[in-house]
């Protein structure tokens, strides 16, 4: 729903590099990694035990909330560099998109996910545009026709003592504030 995605094994540097190259990315943008749950995110990021992180994840996952957290120490140097070059953080989320959610569950590991459009080009909702742009780079296609627009996920940077919305989206600041304020 919303847009087509390019998906790769988030712990495979070659697969992550292939997604970046196919998108012809020239600028640094946040990286999104889908995980099956908050516990699985700990392989990629620090801060899964912080109260704000736990409250937001418990309330809004699965759903359109991406948490931007510092990279885990055990993340390989190559992946740390690729994932954090834009913000110094890794974006993690548990999706509520049925097909991608089933893929994350079946894969049983973190998946790098990126909208299926090349840098500075539209078309991530059009199956025909995706096929034209990525026909040589994609190993498996799951096609659902043209997709309707949906609000983007909300990006929230979390630290041990605070949080801030980096990109407004489907989850509002007010909703987040109510959840984090609960004791």
Secondary structure by P-SEA (a helix, b strand, c coil): ccbbbbbcccccaaaaaaaaaaaccccccbbbbbccccccccccccccccaaaaaaaaccccccbbbbbcccccccaaaaaaacccccbbbbbbcccaaaaaaaaaacccccccccccccccccccaaaaaaaccccccccccccbbbbbbccbbbbbccccccccccccccaaaaaaaaacc
